[in-house]
Amino acid sequence: MAVGGGGVSSRYDPLDVTEYTFEEMNATGDVVKTWNTYVMVHVFTPEGIQQWGKPGAMSIEHGLFIDTPPQN
């Protein structure tokens, strides 16, 4: 599981933050494919959801602010 932004009980993880660069997200997607598994990401913002969709996140946890489904 990756935490893409928005820790409910964390002072240092606001809901509107995207925590990884796109390069880091792609690297995560590449690694999980070699392990025959998938990425589940905890993310709230539309931007973070869209970014994680491109490297192949298969499960978006929470995603409360989604406005458009991710495009792979």
C-alpha positions, 0 to 999 in steps of 0.5 A: 500500500502506498500513501498518496496523501492525506493522513487523517491523524497526522499533522504533517500529511494534509489532505491536499498534498501529493506525496510522491513524484510521478517518477516514484509512482512509476517505480512503485508500479514497476516493482509491484509488477515484478512481484505479481501484485498490485498497488493499493493507494490511500489518496484523497485528491483528484490530482493524486488519484489521476497520478496513481492511475497512470502507473497502474494503481488497482485500488484507490482507498478513500478517494473522497475528492474524486471528480473523474475516474483515473485514466490508465 
